[in-house]
Amino acid sequence: MTSSLLLGLIGDGISASRTPRMHENEGAAHSIPTIYRTIDIAEPRLAGVGLEELLSAAIRLGFDGLNITHPFKQQVIDLLDAVDPVAARIGSVNTVVIDAAGKTTGHNTDVTGFAAGFRAGLDGAAAEAVVQIGAGGAGRAVGFALAELGVGELIIADTDVDRAAGLAADIGTVTDSQVRARAIGLDELEAAAASANGIVNATPMGMKAYPGTPVDTSVFDADTWVADVVYFPLETQLLAEARAKGCRTLDGSGMAVNQAIDAFELFSGQKADPQRMRDTFLSFGT
């Protein structure tokens, strides 16, 4: 059994992340002293420090693992010694396990995290046509999760149409689902959203550092469901406006908690208690 854990989260604008307390509390419940630190490139002390340097420092300092978030989930892959086949297929890593010899192995717990959150919060939602906004690191995981959830048509919009098209092609070629995935430009987003069953925001838009909504919510009607991967704040502007129109909504807590449950097991070898992890997450308020 792991005697102690030193963990970290690398990303941009993550100073208010709930992940450290989730892991530290869960470690304590398993009698595993756990220290979890945020490594936020938005802090002045890290100005100009690159991902490779941060990863090397974590290894040198004896970290047991790292979570990786925006904007590094794809960049980190080329810096790792090994990548789990699922994460390699998706092309995105959000969890890095570091062994005693300093060898790094990348995993992705976002896919299972989003899928579990969706099943719990939007069970029975119509999914003949879904618009996903964002095809970056989180977007890749969400896209594969939606395919596994049985979406009929997945329409992917991104500021980089080629990136969206690449994700659509990957979903079509490396999954066993029958989903029809295609990319659109942002100029087509409102029209697609107006006729879709559901909308998923897989961008940082809505975080305190990135205020606003990724789509004009005036095109939603009460039958549209809306999901967001952002969890700080839980009530993003997108979700607030959607709820005001009578839409079913899904906040980012399900994905955040469920990905942490899977990550904790990778870091510690111990099963996390889902209710305890969620209670810790919710202790922050909304």
N, C-alpha and C positions, 0 to 999 in steps of 0.2 A: 504494500500500500504506500502511496505517495506520502512522505512525511511533512512536506510543506510545498507551497506553490508561490512563485513570483510571476505575475502575469501583467500584461499591458494591452492597451488599445491605441493603435496608431491611426490618426485621421486628422481631418481639418474641422475645427469648430466643435470639438467634442468635450469641452470642459465640463458640461453639465450632464454628461452621459450617466445613465443609470446602471450600466454594465458593471462597473467596479463593485458596487455594493451587492449586486446579485451574486457575484462570484465569491466575494469575501464572506458573506453571510452563509452561503451554501457550503463553502469550505469549512467554516466554523462548525456547522451542523454535523459535518463528517469528521470532526476533530483533526482537520487539516489546516494549520495556520496558513492563511492566504493573504498576500499583499497584491493589490491590483492597481496599476497606475495608468493614468491617461497620458498619452504622448501626443500632444496637440500642436500641429505645425502652425496653427494660428497664433501661438504664443511667441512674443518677441524673442525669447531666449532660443527658439528653434528656427529663427529666420534664416533661410538659405540652407538648412540642413536637409539632405535628400533622404529618400526612403532607404536606399542601400546602406547609408551611414547609420540610420536609426536601427535597422535590422542587425547590422554588425555589432552595434553597441549593446543591443539587447542580448545577443549571444554571449558577448564578452562579459557582461554583468551577471550572467547565470540565469536569465529568464527561462522559465519552463514553457511559456507559450505566449502568443499574441493574438489578439483579434485585430482585424484589418477592416477599415471602413473607408468611406469616400475621402479622397479620390484614388485610392491605391489598390483596390481589389483585383484589378487586372494587371497593374504594373508589378505587383509583388511576385507573380508567378515565375518570371525569369530569374528571380533572385534566390529561389528555393532549391534545396537539394533534391526534393521529391515532391510530387503532387498526387494526391489521391485520384483514382480514375474518374470518380464522379466530378470532382472539381476541375479536372483537366478537360472533361467533356463539356462542362459548362463554360470554361474559360474565365473563372472568377474564384478567388480565394478570400474567405473572410476569417479563417482560423488557421493559425500556424502553431504546430507542436514542435518544441525544441527538446531534443533528447540530451542525455548527460554528456554526450560527445560534441554537442553543438550542432548536430544535424537537424535541418529544418524540413518539415513535411506539411504541405498545404492541404486544407480541407475546405469544403463549403457546407455550412449548416444553414444558410439562408433559404435554400430550396425547401428543405423539410420544415423549416421554421415558418415560411410564408404559407405553405400548404396546410399545415396544422392550424394556423391562425384562421385561414379562410374557412376550413371545414367547421371550425367552432363558431365563427362569427357570421358567416354568410351561407350557412347550410341551405341547400335548395335553391340558391339564386340561379336565375336563368343565365346561361353562358353560351348561347349560340354565337354571339359576337361580342368581343371584349376589346377595348382600346387600352393599350399600355403605353404610358408616357415615360420614356427613358430607357436607354439600351446600354447603360454603363454597367459597372460591376453589380450593383443591386438589381438593375434591370435584367441582366442575363439570368440571374437566379430566379427572379419572379417569372420571367418568360418560360423557363423550363418547368417551374412549378405549375403555372397555368396550363401548360400542355398536359402535364400529368393529372391535373384536376379534370380534364376532359373538355376544355374549351373547344368550340367548333371552329371559329375563326378568330385569330389573334392579330390585331392591327397594331403595329408598333410605330410610334412616332418619336423622333429624336431630333435634336438640333443638327446632328450629323446623320444624314439619310443613309450614307454608306454603312455606318455602324448599325443602324436599325436593320438595314437589309442583310447585313452579315449575321445578326442574331436570328432573323427570320429564317435564313437559309440553314443555320445550324440546328434550329429547332426542328425544321422539316427533315433533316437528314440523320440526326443522331438520337431521335426519340422514337418510341414505338407507337405514339399516339397518332390519331388521324387529324390533328389540328392543321388548319390551313393558316399559315403565318405569312404576313406580308408587311412591308414597310411603307410608310407615308411621310411626307414632309409636314412641317408644322403648319403650312398654309392649308393643309387638308384636315387638320386636327378637329376643328369645331364641327365640321360636317360629319366626320366619322363618329364623334362623340354623341352627336344628336340622335343617331340611329342605333347606337350600341346598347346592349343590355347592361354593361358595366364598364367602369373606368378604374384603372389602377395607376396611381402616381408612384413611379419608381425613380424619381429624381429627388434631389435635396430640397426642392422648392417647398416652402412651408416651414422649414427650420427657421429658428430665430435669425440665423445668419443669411437666410435666403427667403425673405418674406414674399408673400403673394400666392397666386394659384397658377398651376401649369396649364390650365385650360379655362376658357370662359364658361362659368357654371350656368349661365343663362340658357344654355342649350340642353340642360338636364331636365327631365321630368320626374314625377314621383316614382315611376317604375324603374328608374336608373339606380343601380347600386354603385357605390364609390368606395374604393379602398385606397389607403395611403400607407407607405412604408415608413414615413416620418413618425417618430414617437416623442419628439421633444420640440414643440408641445404635442400632447396627444390630440388636442382639438386644433387641427390646422385650419387655416382659412378655407381651404378646399372642403374639408369635412363639415365645417360650420355652415357654409353656404349650401352644401348639398343637403344637409339635415334640415335646413330651413325650407327646402323645397319638398320635403317629405321622402327623400331618398333613404334607403338602407345604407349604412356606412360601416366601414371597418377601419379602425385606427391601427397604428403601427405597433401596438403593444403585443399582439399575438406573435408576429414575426420576431420581435425583439426578445421576448421571453423564451419562445421555443428554440430559436437559434442558440440562445445562451445555455439552455438545458443540454443540447447536444454538444456544445463546445466544452461545457464543464466535464462531461464524461470523457471527451478526448484529452483534456488536460490532466484529469485526476484518476481516470479509470473507475470512477464511482458514478452510480446513477444519481442524478439530481432529482429532488422532489419538486414536481411541476407546480403544485400549489404554493409551496414555500417560495419558490423563485418568483411566482406571480405576485404574491403578497409583498415581497421585497420591492418589486418593480412599482407596485401601486402605492407603496408607502411614501413615494415622492409627491403624490397628488397628481394633478393633471396640468 
